[in-house]
Amino acid sequence: AVTSGATWDAELLKAEGQAIGEEGLSYGVDVVLGPGVNIKRNPLCGRNFEYFSEDPCIAGAMGAAWVQGAQSTGAGTSLKHFAANNQEYKRFNGNSQVDERTLRELYLPAFETVIKTAQPETVMCSYPRINNVHASDNHWLLTDVLRNQWGFDGFVVTDYTAISEMIDHGIGDLQEVSARALTAGTDMDMVADGFIGTLEKSLKEGKVTEADIDKACRHILEAKYKLGLFANPYKYCDVKRAEKEVFTPEHRSIARQIATETFVLLKN
């Protein structure tokens, strides 16, 4: 993304997304974990290679085109990392202090553009706190803004082990953090057992409701239905197909074209 964003060519990014979607499906990957549209603010951010630009307009346009291309194949995408994921040091429990005007004008517009233009199947929330509240249990971010204001209708997934990382850093216990994330708008706990291991107990203790659990399940099941995974959960797993459809001459040509178009000449 750090390279392809320099093309300023949305149609080319749509072709890239389509190629990645096709290759992902060939290997049985139903949801591609991208694109990343965080705004680059610090050269020390370890995820800058995953993000398109320092500019929210370019990042939004590139991200929307990429999602449209990838999802045209039948694959889903996961827009990330929502939001304000701009440092590597202590990225699991950092605290991005941003006033709302700056969030609305700089850090959120690319996400808003992609949501409203392309409706990715999933959104992946980021690790850090945003104004003292972790992204995965930030009701304002995940429900008020993402769903109610922008109209997102997919499911929200944590970044890998985000909930358990909070426990590792001494921020509450697993049950408490999981209940808070669910009620805030997180639907899937990625690569951890917070939801699976604690929500039944939280339900009995009144920390979450059946409606909270049903809502998260419904968001995930609706995505699976749209991806055709009820009729055939393994419909894309075909090794012979992968051998034919991955790294094809057509896809190599797209990669070469992107690499060529990324050259940028600067004049002082």
DRENDO-1510 file (C-alpha; in Angstrom, 1 decimal, always signed):
<recs>
REC; n; res; u; v; w
REC; 1; ALA; +0.0; +0.0; +0.0 .
REC; 2; VAL; +2.8; +2.4; +0.8 .
REC; 3; THR; +3.9; +2.0; -2.8 .
REC; 4; SER; +0.6; +1.6; -4.7 .
REC; 5; GLY; -0.9; +4.7; -3.0 .
REC; 6; ALA; +1.7; +6.7; -4.9 .
REC; 7; THR; +0.1; +5.9; -8.2 .
REC; 8; TRP; -2.9; +8.2; -7.4 .
REC; 9; ASP; -4.7; +5.8; -9.8 .
REC; 10; ALA; -8.0; +4.5; -8.3 .
REC; 11; GLU; -8.7; +2.3; -11.3 .
REC; 12; LEU; -5.3; +0.6; -11.0 .
REC; 13; LEU; -6.0; +0.0; -7.3 .
REC; 14; LYS; -9.3; -1.5; -8.1 .
REC; 15; ALA; -7.5; -3.9; -10.4 .
REC; 16; GLU; -5.0; -4.7; -7.6 .
REC; 17; GLY; -7.9; -5.4; -5.2 .
REC; 18; GLN; -9.6; -7.7; -7.7 .
REC; 19; ALA; -6.4; -9.7; -8.3 .
REC; 20; ILE; -5.8; -10.1; -4.6 .
REC; 21; GLY; -9.4; -11.1; -4.1 .
REC; 22; GLU; -9.2; -13.7; -6.8 .
REC; 23; GLU; -5.9; -15.1; -5.4 .
REC; 24; GLY; -7.3; -15.1; -1.9 .
REC; 25; LEU; -10.3; -17.1; -2.9 .
REC; 26; SER; -8.1; -19.6; -4.7 .
REC; 27; TYR; -6.6; -20.5; -1.4 .
REC; 28; GLY; -9.9; -20.5; +0.5 .
REC; 29; VAL; -9.4; -17.0; +2.0 .
REC; 30; ASP; -13.0; -15.7; +2.3 .
REC; 31; VAL; -12.0; -12.3; +3.9 .
REC; 32; VAL; -8.8; -10.5; +3.0 .
REC; 33; LEU; -7.4; -8.5; +5.9 .
REC; 34; GLY; -7.1; -5.2; +4.2 .
REC; 35; PRO; -6.9; -2.5; +3.1 .
REC; 36; GLY; -5.3; -0.2; +5.7 .
REC; 37; VAL; -6.3; +3.4; +5.4 .
REC; 38; ASN; -4.8; +4.9; +8.5 .
REC; 39; ILE; -3.2; +8.3; +8.0 .
REC; 40; LYS; +0.6; +8.3; +8.1 .
REC; 41; ARG; +1.7; +10.7; +10.8 .
REC; 42; ASN; +4.9; +9.2; +12.2 .
REC; 43; PRO; +7.7; +7.5; +10.3 .
REC; 44; LEU; +8.1; +5.1; +13.3 .
REC; 45; CYS; +4.7; +3.6; +12.9 .
REC; 46; GLY; +5.3; +0.0; +12.1 .
REC; 47; ARG; +2.3; -0.4; +9.9 .
REC; 48; ASN; +3.0; +2.5; +7.5 .
REC; 49; PHE; +3.8; -0.1; +4.8 .
REC; 50; GLU; +0.1; -1.1; +5.0 .
REC; 51; TYR; -1.3; +2.4; +4.6 .
REC; 52; PHE; -1.8; +4.4; +1.4 .
REC; 53; SER; -1.1; +8.0; +2.3 .
REC; 54; GLU; -0.6; +11.0; +4.6 .
REC; 55; ASP; -3.6; +12.5; +2.9 .
REC; 56; PRO; -7.2; +11.4; +3.9 .
REC; 57; CYS; -8.6; +12.2; +0.4 .
REC; 58; ILE; -6.0; +9.9; -1.3 .
REC; 59; ALA; -6.3; +7.2; +1.3 .
REC; 60; GLY; -10.1; +7.2; +1.0 .
REC; 61; ALA; -10.1; +7.1; -2.8 .
REC; 62; MET; -7.5; +4.3; -2.9 .
REC; 63; GLY; -9.1; +2.3; -0.2 .
REC; 64; ALA; -12.6; +2.5; -1.7 .
REC; 65; ALA; -11.3; +1.4; -5.1 .
REC; 66; TRP; -9.3; -1.5; -3.6 .
REC; 67; VAL; -12.4; -2.7; -1.6 .
REC; 68; GLN; -14.6; -2.5; -4.7 .
REC; 69; GLY; -12.1; -4.5; -6.7 .
REC; 70; ALA; -11.6; -7.2; -4.1 .
REC; 71; GLN; -15.3; -7.6; -3.2 .
REC; 72; SER; -16.2; -7.8; -6.9 .
REC; 73; THR; -14.7; -11.3; -6.8 .
REC; 74; GLY; -16.9; -12.5; -4.0 .
REC; 75; ALA; -14.3; -12.2; -1.3 .
REC; 76; GLY; -14.8; -9.9; +1.7 .
REC; 77; THR; -12.4; -7.3; +3.0 .
REC; 78; SER; -11.4; -5.9; +6.4 .
REC; 79; LEU; -10.9; -2.2; +6.5 .
REC; 80; LYS; -8.2; -1.4; +9.1 .
REC; 81; HIS; -7.0; -0.3; +11.7 .
REC; 82; PHE; -9.9; +1.7; +13.0 .
REC; 83; ALA; -8.6; +4.2; +14.1 .
REC; 84; ALA; -5.7; +6.5; +15.0 .
REC; 85; ASN; -3.2; +3.6; +14.8 .
REC; 86; ASN; -0.1; +5.7; +14.3 .
REC; 87; GLN; +2.8; +4.4; +16.5 .
REC; 88; GLU; +4.6; +1.1; +17.0 .
REC; 89; TYR; +6.0; +1.6; +20.4 .
REC; 90; LYS; +3.4; +0.4; +22.9 .
REC; 91; ARG; +0.9; +0.0; +20.1 .
REC; 92; PHE; -1.1; -2.5; +22.2 .
REC; 93; ASN; -1.9; +0.0; +24.9 .
REC; 94; GLY; -0.9; +3.4; +23.6 .
REC; 95; ASN; -3.2; +6.4; +24.0 .
REC; 96; SER; -3.9; +8.5; +20.9 .
REC; 97; GLN; -5.1; +11.9; +22.3 .
REC; 98; VAL; -7.0; +13.6; +19.5 .
REC; 99; ASP; -9.7; +16.2; +19.7 .
REC; 100; GLU; -12.9; +15.5; +17.8 .
REC; 101; ARG; -12.4; +18.1; +15.1 .
REC; 102; THR; -9.0; +16.6; +14.2 .
REC; 103; LEU; -10.4; +13.1; +14.2 .
REC; 104; ARG; -13.2; +14.2; +11.9 .
REC; 105; GLU; -11.0; +16.2; +9.5 .
REC; 106; LEU; -7.9; +14.0; +9.4 .
REC; 107; TYR; -8.0; +10.6; +10.9 .
REC; 108; LEU; -11.5; +9.4; +10.1 .
REC; 109; PRO; -12.4; +10.7; +6.6 .
REC; 110; ALA; -10.6; +7.9; +4.8 .
REC; 111; PHE; -12.6; +5.3; +6.7 .
REC; 112; GLU; -15.8; +7.2; +6.2 .
REC; 113; THR; -15.2; +7.3; +2.4 .
REC; 114; VAL; -14.6; +3.6; +2.1 .
REC; 115; ILE; -17.6; +2.7; +4.3 .
REC; 116; LYS; -20.0; +4.9; +2.4 .
REC; 117; THR; -18.6; +4.2; -1.0 .
REC; 118; ALA; -17.7; +0.5; -0.9 .
REC; 119; GLN; -19.2; -1.1; +2.3 .
REC; 120; PRO; -16.4; -3.6; +3.2 .
REC; 121; GLU; -17.7; -6.8; +4.8 .
REC; 122; THR; -15.7; -6.1; +8.0 .
REC; 123; VAL; -13.9; -3.4; +9.9 .
REC; 124; MET; -10.9; -4.2; +12.1 .
REC; 125; CYS; -10.5; -2.0; +15.1 .
REC; 126; SER; -7.1; -0.9; +16.2 .
REC; 127; TYR; -5.1; -1.8; +19.4 .
REC; 128; PRO; -4.5; +1.6; +21.1 .
REC; 129; ARG; -6.8; +3.7; +23.3 .
REC; 130; ILE; -8.3; +6.7; +21.7 .
REC; 131; ASN; -8.8; +9.5; +24.2 .
REC; 132; ASN; -8.4; +7.0; +27.0 .
REC; 133; VAL; -10.8; +4.3; +25.7 .
REC; 134; HIS; -9.5; +1.3; +23.8 .
REC; 135; ALA; -10.8; +1.1; +20.2 .
REC; 136; SER; -12.3; -2.3; +20.7 .
REC; 137; ASP; -14.5; -1.1; +23.6 .
REC; 138; ASN; -15.1; +2.4; +22.2 .
REC; 139; HIS; -18.9; +2.7; +21.8 .
REC; 140; TRP; -18.6; +6.2; +20.3 .
REC; 141; LEU; -16.2; +5.0; +17.6 .
REC; 142; LEU; -17.8; +1.6; +16.8 .
REC; 143; THR; -21.5; +2.3; +17.3 .
REC; 144; ASP; -22.2; +6.0; +17.3 .
REC; 145; VAL; -19.8; +6.9; +14.4 .
REC; 146; LEU; -19.3; +3.7; +12.4 .
REC; 147; ARG; -22.8; +2.3; +12.4 .
REC; 148; ASN; -25.2; +5.1; +13.3 .
REC; 149; GLN; -23.6; +8.0; +11.4 .
REC; 150; TRP; -21.9; +6.2; +8.5 .
REC; 151; GLY; -24.3; +3.3; +8.0 .
REC; 152; PHE; -21.8; +0.4; +8.3 .
REC; 153; ASP; -23.6; -2.9; +8.1 .
REC; 154; GLY; -20.9; -5.5; +8.3 .
REC; 155; PHE; -19.1; -6.9; +11.4 .
REC; 156; VAL; -16.4; -5.4; +13.6 .
REC; 157; VAL; -13.4; -7.6; +14.4 .
REC; 158; THR; -10.6; -6.9; +16.8 .
REC; 159; ASP; -7.0; -6.7; +15.7 .
REC; 160; TYR; -5.2; -9.9; +16.6 .
REC; 161; THR; -5.5; -10.7; +20.3 .
REC; 162; ALA; -6.4; -7.1; +21.1 .
REC; 163; ILE; -8.7; -8.1; +24.0 .
REC; 164; SER; -6.2; -10.5; +25.6 .
REC; 165; GLU; -3.5; -7.9; +25.1 .
REC; 166; MET; -5.4; -5.6; +27.4 .
REC; 167; ILE; -5.3; -8.3; +30.1 .
REC; 168; ASP; -1.5; -8.8; +29.5 .
REC; 169; HIS; -1.1; -5.1; +30.2 .
REC; 170; GLY; -3.1; -5.1; +33.4 .
REC; 171; ILE; -6.2; -3.3; +32.0 .
REC; 172; GLY; -9.1; -5.3; +33.6 .
REC; 173; ASP; -9.8; -9.0; +33.6 .
REC; 174; LEU; -10.8; -11.0; +30.5 .
REC; 175; GLN; -14.5; -11.1; +31.4 .
REC; 176; GLU; -14.7; -7.4; +32.1 .
REC; 177; VAL; -12.9; -6.4; +28.9 .
REC; 178; SER; -14.8; -8.9; +26.8 .
REC; 179; ALA; -18.2; -7.7; +28.0 .
REC; 180; ARG; -17.2; -4.1; +27.5 .
REC; 181; ALA; -16.1; -4.8; +23.9 .
REC; 182; LEU; -19.3; -6.6; +23.0 .
REC; 183; THR; -21.6; -3.9; +24.3 .
REC; 184; ALA; -19.4; -1.2; +22.6 .
REC; 185; GLY; -19.9; -2.8; +19.2 .
REC; 186; THR; -17.2; -5.4; +18.7 .
REC; 187; ASP; -18.6; -8.5; +17.1 .
REC; 188; MET; -15.7; -10.9; +16.8 .
REC; 189; ASP; -12.8; -11.5; +19.2 .
REC; 190; MET; -10.0; -12.4; +16.8 .
REC; 191; VAL; -7.6; -15.2; +17.9 .
REC; 192; ALA; -8.5; -15.2; +21.6 .
REC; 193; ASP; -11.0; -16.7; +23.9 .
REC; 194; GLY; -12.5; -13.7; +25.6 .
REC; 195; PHE; -15.9; -13.9; +23.9 .
REC; 196; ILE; -16.0; -17.7; +23.8 .
REC; 197; GLY; -14.8; -18.2; +27.3 .
REC; 198; THR; -16.6; -15.4; +29.2 .
REC; 199; LEU; -19.8; -14.3; +27.6 .
REC; 200; GLU; -22.0; -17.1; +29.0 .
REC; 201; LYS; -20.9; -16.1; +32.5 .
REC; 202; SER; -21.4; -12.4; +31.7 .
REC; 203; LEU; -24.9; -13.1; +30.4 .
REC; 204; LYS; -25.8; -14.9; +33.7 .
REC; 205; GLU; -24.4; -12.0; +35.7 .
REC; 206; GLY; -26.2; -9.4; +33.7 .
REC; 207; LYS; -23.1; -7.7; +32.2 .
REC; 208; VAL; -24.3; -8.4; +28.7 .
REC; 209; THR; -27.7; -9.2; +27.3 .
REC; 210; GLU; -29.0; -11.8; +24.9 .
REC; 211; ALA; -29.7; -9.0; +22.5 .
REC; 212; ASP; -26.0; -7.9; +22.6 .
REC; 213; ILE; -24.9; -11.5; +21.7 .
REC; 214; ASP; -27.6; -11.9; +19.1 .
REC; 215; LYS; -26.6; -8.7; +17.4 .
REC; 216; ALA; -22.9; -9.6; +17.2 .
REC; 217; CYS; -23.8; -13.1; +15.9 .
REC; 218; ARG; -26.2; -11.7; +13.3 .
REC; 219; HIS; -23.6; -9.3; +11.9 .
REC; 220; ILE; -21.2; -12.3; +11.4 .
REC; 221; LEU; -23.8; -14.7; +10.1 .
REC; 222; GLU; -25.1; -12.1; +7.6 .
REC; 223; ALA; -21.5; -11.7; +6.3 .
REC; 224; LYS; -21.1; -15.5; +6.0 .
REC; 225; TYR; -24.4; -15.7; +4.1 .
REC; 226; LYS; -23.4; -13.0; +1.7 .
REC; 227; LEU; -20.1; -14.8; +1.1 .
REC; 228; GLY; -21.9; -18.0; +0.3 .
REC; 229; LEU; -20.4; -19.9; +3.2 .
REC; 230; PHE; -23.7; -21.5; +4.4 .
REC; 231; ALA; -24.3; -23.4; +1.2 .
REC; 232; ASN; -20.6; -24.5; +1.0 .
REC; 233; PRO; -18.2; -23.5; +3.8 .
REC; 234; TYR; -15.2; -24.8; +1.8 .
REC; 235; LYS; -16.3; -23.7; -1.6 .
REC; 236; TYR; -13.1; -21.8; -2.3 .
REC; 237; CYS; -10.6; -24.4; -1.1 .
REC; 238; ASP; -9.2; -25.9; -4.3 .
REC; 239; VAL; -5.5; -26.5; -4.6 .
REC; 240; LYS; -5.7; -27.2; -8.3 .
REC; 241; ARG; -7.5; -23.9; -8.8 .
REC; 242; ALA; -4.9; -22.1; -6.8 .
REC; 243; GLU; -2.1; -23.5; -8.9 .
REC; 244; LYS; -3.9; -22.0; -12.0 .
REC; 245; GLU; -5.0; -18.7; -10.6 .
REC; 246; VAL; -2.2; -17.5; -8.3 .
REC; 247; PHE; +0.6; -15.3; -9.7 .
REC; 248; THR; -0.8; -15.6; -13.2 .
REC; 249; PRO; +0.7; -13.7; -16.1 .
REC; 250; GLU; -2.3; -11.2; -15.9 .
REC; 251; HIS; -1.7; -10.6; -12.2 .
REC; 252; ARG; +2.1; -10.2; -12.7 .
REC; 253; SER; +1.3; -7.6; -15.4 .
REC; 254; ILE; -0.9; -5.7; -12.9 .
REC; 255; ALA; +1.9; -5.8; -10.3 .
REC; 256; ARG; +4.5; -4.6; -12.9 .
REC; 257; GLN; +2.2; -1.7; -14.0 .
REC; 258; ILE; +1.6; -0.6; -10.4 .
REC; 259; ALA; +5.3; -0.7; -9.7 .
REC; 260; THR; +5.9; +1.4; -12.8 .
REC; 261; GLU; +3.2; +3.9; -11.9 .
REC; 262; THR; +4.5; +4.5; -8.4 .
REC; 263; PHE; +7.6; +6.3; -9.5 .
REC; 264; VAL; +7.4; +9.9; -8.3 .
REC; 265; LEU; +9.8; +12.6; -9.3 .
REC; 266; LEU; +10.3; +15.5; -6.9 .
REC; 267; LYS; +11.7; +18.9; -7.8 .
REC; 268; ASN; +13.1; +21.2; -5.2 .
</recs>
